[in-house]
């Protein structure tokens, strides 16, 4: 519509591209928050209890249906076994069930199509050599419920490491512990919404975080949970166009104008 000056949308990258295409004829301004395949890097010197707790909580919140959910976890080889045991123990407390039941922490997926997509990713990974560490009970029958699932030994070329899963899956791979490997693996995605890095070595965590191409990177924390309101919410690469939130973000929803005169400008008090 010619009277619409700007469009903003939070959703999938595919939908964002369609909106951008429809806006190009009239050069409408855009702010798009799009998909993510967010990595979590855990070095062996991290607080593994804290890292495991966050890995589970922020992979499973809202049934994993959050654009900035943790979808790829990279644990240093030397801490892999200990970390995985902690993750499984914490995942066991996430009961799948009706959201009206107080004990339920994971509800149904948004649609049968989405449930089938999650199952496809998991089944493909397991058939390709991934290890199924844990699979919870879940309600049978009606409802698009999917069990809380913990996978390990994931390979970078697997579908579950490349495409958005958007489901209650804790997806664990490992790396050699070098900063260069952590950075390479974290950035091996067309997306760049959020990420997190866990290490007790603050300088190392900062070095790695600064080289991850994501709009917000948490150091020993999940960025969405702890970011102050003043932070803009930014999607790098295929995760967004423009940004919102915080003073810088909200300025995206305005247009600056300069009034220029050789004469003194009188303040309009009307």
Secondary structure, 3 states (H helix, E strand, C coil): CCCCCEEEEECCHHHHHHHHHHHHHHCCEEEEECCCCEEEEECCCCCHHHHHHHHHHHHHHHHHCCCCCEEEEEEEHHHHHHHHHHHHHHHCCCCECCCCCCCCCECCCCCHHHHHHHHHHHHHHHHCCCEEEEECCCCCCCCCCCCCEEEECCCCCCHHHHCCCCCCEEEEEEECCCHHHHHHHHCCCCEECEEEEECCCHHHHHHHHHCCCCCEEEECCCHHHHCCCCCCEECEECCEECEECHHHHHHHHCCCCCCCCCCCCCCCCC
